[in-house]
Amino acid sequence: MDFLLGIDGGGTRTRAILVTEAGVVLGTGEAGPANCHNVGVQTAARHLNEAADMAWSAADRPRHRQPALVFIGCAGVKSRPDILQLTAAAELAGFPAETVTVENDLHNALAGGLGGRPGIALIAGTGSNCLGRDASGNTFMCGGWGWLLDDEGSGFGLALAALRAVARAADHRARPTSLLPAALAFFGVSEPDELLARFYAKKWTPGEVAAFAPVVTRHATEGDVTARKLLAEGARALAALVSGAASALRFPQGPRVVLLGGCARSGAPYQPMIETEIRATCPRAKIVEPVGPPLHGAALNVLRAAGIHPLPRLDFSQTNSPTDSAAEA
């Protein structure tokens, strides 16, 4: 019996899932991040190895042989050099290159969120991205250009747009907004001018800036016109990602669309606005609830890489390993 290994590499951790060709989950493991851009090839290799070892241990099987195939979906993979770099890390972790398939971690989010079926996954958390896969196996990624070039509609995008609105309001270039005093309080300053020093005195990460997004959402709920406008613009930007992916692929009956990530699944008022814009720009889209988390998608993707069709339902009856929230991305 061949064992297959699926790996999901996010920004903060790497998770591995060991399955049989029948879709029986034997064990899962977890280690640190494997994004080569952030941690380097050597550290990525160590984390891949640790996650795999933990999965073998959870399966109560010694790691005496290599899995027949390994599928790695990892954050930071966008280009051919990225794929080669992570493949090199996988080789250092003990996986022969010819057994390894590397893709962006969106492939795991899509497969997990839709249970391996064709459709589109829209991810909006700190950043924003979108991936579609049609029935012929064609894929198209829309977005994912990062915080400097894109990320509209994400937590970072909303927060940055709000801070720009705050600056304009402080200068009387735009209507007054309750986001101004809210930003002062949130970032620990007493006057608008102090925001300048606050933001340029240190290097802020996108995640730190994105932490202001829930404040924007709350003020929109409370009726602030500027905050409501920012959410509407963000929702339109996210819907454009979905329509972009849909137009590049073939969905004769319209695509299933699953929303993933903290912003996309934040509830009212933002999530309904996103769903409304998706239906307006892609009328045949069917918005569905997530089936499973990205880790399950990694298992489905390695089964697909092994040529198994149709994909089986994952069977967790032989493992005590914990599973993640289906809405996570």
SEZA-219402 format. One record per residue (C-alpha): residue in three letters; x, y, z. Coordinates in steps of 0.02 Angstrom, whole numbers, plus 32768, in hexadecimal, padded with zeros to 4 digits. Layout:
<nodes>
ALAXYZ;...
</nodes>
This chain:
<nodes>
MET800080008000;ASP804680AA7FCE;PHE8042813B8046;LEU802881ED8007;LEU8059828D8061;GLY7FFF83338051;ILE804D83D1809A;ASP7FFE847A80B9;GLY807B850580DA;GLY803185A7811A;GLY80828645815A;THR809C8606820B;ARG809985488205;THR80AB84AF8198;ARG8030841E81A6;ALA80428371815E;ILE7FBE82EB8141;LEU7FE58235811A;VAL7F6281D680B5;THR7F4C81338058;GLU7F15812B7FA2;ALA7E6681047FE1;GLY7E6081AB803D;VAL7E79816380EB;VAL7ECE81E58158;LEU7F54819381C3;GLY7F9E8229821E;THR7FC482E2821B;GLY8057834A8255;GLU808783FF826E;ALA812684668270;GLY81618518824C;PRO814C857681A7;ALA819785398103;ASN818C85D9809B;CYS823C85DF8053;HIS8231869B8039;ASN821986B580F4;VAL827E862B8146;GLY82F885EE80C2;VAL830E85448072;GLN836684F08104;THR82E385208184;ALA825684F6810C;ALA82A2844A80F4;ARG82AD842E81AF;HIS81F7845E81C8;LEU81BD83EF8139;ASN821C835E8186;GLU81D883808235;ALA8123838A81FA;ALA813682E98196;ASP8188828F8229;MET80F982C3829B;ALA807A8281821D;TRP80D381D98213;SER80DB81D382D2;ALA802181FD82E1;ALA8000816E8267;ASP806180FD82DE;ARG80D380CC8250;PRO818F80E18249;ARG81CB814E81BB;HIS822880BE816B;ARG81F880E680B9;GLN81CE817E8052;PRO811C81A8801D;ALA80FB817F7F68;LEU80CB82347F46;VAL80D582DA7FA3;PHE806883717F7D;ILE80A184167FCA;GLY802F84AD7FC4;CYS808F853D8012;ALA807E85F8802A;GLY80F8865F7FC4;VAL80F685ED7F2B;LYS80CE86577E93;SER815286347E0F;ARG81BF85A97DC7;PRO825585DD7E33;ASP81E585D07ECD;ILE81B5851E7E9D;LEU826A84EC7E81;GLN829E85377F27;LEU821A84DA7F8B;THR823E843A7F2B;ALA82F3844C7F61;ALA82B8845E8015;ALA824F83C18001;GLU82E783637FC1;LEU834A839A805A;ALA82B9835880C3;GLY82D282AE8072;PHE824F82B07FE9;PRO828F82867F39;ALA826983157EC1;GLU820F82A27E47;THR818D82797ECD;VAL816A832F7EFB;THR80E783A67EB5;VAL80EC845C7EF0;GLU806184DD7EDF;ASN802485787F3A;ASP7FC585557FDB;LEU7F2885987F87;HIS7F1A84EF7F31;ASN7F01849E7FDB;ALA7E8485238010;LEU7E2085087F70;ALA7E22844A7F79;GLY7DF784488032;GLY7D7384CF8027;LEU7D17847A7F97;GLY7D3D83C67FC4;GLY7DA383AE7F25;ARG7D1983EC7EB1;PRO7D3184717E2A;GLY7D1185257E5B;ILE7D6185C17EA0;ALA7DAA85E97F4B;LEU7DB0869F7F81;ILE7E2686BC8011;ALA7E2487608070;GLY7E8387658113;THR7F1987D68130;GLY7F2E87D28073;SER7EBD87A07FE3;ASN7EC9871F7F5A;CYS7E5C86B07EEE;LEU7E7186097E95;GLY7DFD85AE7E1E;ARG7E0084FD7DD9;ASP7D8884BF7D53;ALA7D4F840F7D2B;SER7DDB83F97CAC;GLY7E5D84197D32;ASN7E8D84C57CF2;THR7EBA85407D7C;PHE7EC885FD7D84;MET7F06866B7E11;CYS7EC4871C7E1F;GLY7F1087947E9C;GLY7F9C87647F11;TRP800A87F77EE1;GLY802F88217F96;TRP801488B88005;LEU807C89317F9C;LEU802489127EF6;ASP7F7988CD7F26;ASP7F1F887D7FBA;GLU7E8388E87FA0;GLY7DF088B1800A;SER7E5F88548085;GLY7E7C8881813B;PHE7F1888E08108;GLY7EC089328075;LEU7E2D896D80DF;ALA7E9D89AD816A;LEU7F108A0C80F2;ALA7E7C8A5A8097;ALA7E338A8E813E;LEU7ED68ADE8178;ARG7EE08B3F80D5;ALA7E2D8B7A80F2;VAL7E608BAE81A2;ALA7EF08C16815D;ARG7E7D8C6D80E1;ALA7DFC8C8F8168;ALA7E818CD881DB;ASP7EB38D4F814D;HIS7DFD8D7F812A;ARG7E128D33807C;ALA7D838CBB809D;ARG7CE78CAD8107;PRO7CFD8C9381C2;THR7D008BDD81F8;SER7CF88B83829D;LEU7D8D8B1F825F;LEU7DFD8BB2828C;PRO7DE98BA9834A;ALA7DE08AEC833B;ALA7E8A8AE782E5;LEU7ED78B5A8366;ALA7E9B8AEA83F2;PHE7ECA8A48839B;PHE7F7B8A7E8373;GLY7F988AD3841A;VAL7FAA8B8A83E9;SER7F498C25841A;GLU7F598C958380;PRO7F4D8C6E82C5;ASP7FFC8CB282A5;GLU80428C2E831A;LEU80088BA582A4;LEU80918BDA822C;ALA811C8BB582A8;ARG80C18B1A82E6;PHE80C08ACB8239;TYR816A8B0081FA;ALA81CD8AE18299;LYS81C68A248281;LYS81AC89A581F8;TRP80F8896A8202;THR80C988BD81C4;PRO802A88A6815C;GLY7FE2884181EC;GLU7FFC88CE8268;VAL7FA6894B81F5;ALA7F1A88CF81CF;ALA7EF088C68289;PHE7E95896D8270;ALA7E1A891F81F4;PRO7D9C88E18278;VAL7D92899582B7;VAL7D6189CD8207;THR7CDC89468201;ARG7C96897982AA;HIS7C888A2F8279;ALA7C3189FD81D7;THR7BB4899D8240;GLU7B9B8A3882AC;GLY7B718A9E8211;ASP7C108AFB81E5;VAL7BFE8B2B812D;THR7CB88B238106;ALA7CCB8A778155;ARG7C348A3680F5;LYS7C7D8A798053;LEU7D238A238076;LEU7CCD897C8093;ALA7C6989907FF2;GLU7D0889B47F90;GLY7D5F89207FE0;ALA7CCE88AC7FB6;ARG7CD288E47F00;ALA7D8D88C47EF7;LEU7D7988147F3C;ALA7CE987EE7EC6;ALA7D5988257E35;LEU7DD3879B7E66;VAL7D49871A7E58;SER7D0B875C7DB1;GLY7DBE87607D70;ALA7DD986A97D9B;ALA7D2E86787D57;SER7D4E86CE7CB0;ALA7DF586747C9A;LEU7DA985C77CB3;ARG7D1385637C77;PHE7C7F85517CED;PRO7BE8852A7C7C;GLN7B7085267D10;GLY7BC785B07D6F;PRO7C4F85967DF2;ARG7C3D85617EA6;VAL7C9185E77F0F;VAL7CD185CD7FBF;LEU7D06865F802E;LEU7D9A864280A0;GLY7E0086AB8119;GLY7DD7871E81A9;CYS7D9A87B18141;ALA7D35874F80C4;ARG7CDF86F08151;SER7CCD878181CB;GLY7C0F878181C8;ALA7BA7881F81BC;PRO7BBE889D8177;TYR7C538870810A;GLN7C3287BB80D9;PRO7B8187DC8096;MET7BC6886F8032;ILE7C4A87FF7FE4;GLU7BC9877B7FB9;THR7B5587FD7F6C;GLU7BE088427EFE;ILE7C1387927EC6;ARG7B60876E7E91;ALA7B5988157E35;THR7BFA87FA7DD4;CYS7BE8873E7DBD;PRO7B2B871C7DBD;ARG7B3A865F7DA5;ALA7BB086487E37;LYS7B7385DB7EC5;ILE7BBF860D7F6C;VAL7BD685737FDA;GLU7C12854D808A;PRO7CC28505809E;VAL7CC98447809F;GLY7D72843480F5;PRO7E12848F8123;PRO7EB084A280B8;LEU7F01840C810C;HIS7E77839D80C5;GLY7E9783F1801E;ALA7F4D83BC8027;ALA7F1383088039;LEU7E9C83187FA6;ASN7F2283697F3B;VAL7FA182DF7F58;LEU7F1982607F2D;ARG7EF782C17E8D;ALA7FB282C67E67;ALA7FB382097E78;GLY7F3281FE7DED;ILE7EA681C37E5D;HIS7DFC81EC7E12;PRO7D7B82087E4D;LEU7DC3824C7EEE;PRO7D8B81E87F86;ARG7D3E82348021;LEU7DC3824380A7;ASP7DB181BF812F;PHE7DEB81F681DC;SER7DB781588237;GLN7E6A811D824D;THR7EB781BC8295;ASN7EA5821F8335;SER7EFA82B682E9;PRO7E9B835A82FF;THR7E4F83B08268;ASP7E41846A8246;SER7DB184DE8228;ALA7D6C84D08179;ALA7D67858D8166;GLU7E1F85A38189;ALA7E9485D680FE;
</nodes>
